[in-house]
């Protein structure tokens, strides 16, 4: 099992629509289940806009990844100032020559409901498999790992993630 608590703060930001401030916490938990792993990520932040107004944002992501790294289910909810602005769930099925990722979106006040399917490239991985790859790369003394990750964390399908490993 793994639990991490991160402090979240806004560093430097530019642009007319950029917030004046942002602070909060992110809690990330991974627990072993009978035939896989449960992951829970909660992001709670307060955002200060340029006019001095504050808003609260809570993003809750849960997933289950099978121990064989071939399948996953996920659920995401995003709430702003007590109002749900987005929610979706889905599944990932990774096969040796690719697979598919299915999103089912709940209707909210800002986004209509619907179903979206993404074809996955043959080298797509779930997030815990990618994390293990990064650790293996670091143990081997290498400095870079990059892969397509399909885990449902982002609303628009699989994404490329890279890690640069620096000096200890």
Protein Blocks (a to p, Z undefined) as FASTA:
>chain_A
ZZdddddddfbdedjkbcfbdcddddddddddfklccdddddddddddfkopacdddddd
dddddfklpaccddddddeehiafbdcdddddddfebcdddddddddfkbccdddddddd
fkbccfklmmmmmmmmmmnopabdcddddehlamnbcaddddddddZZ
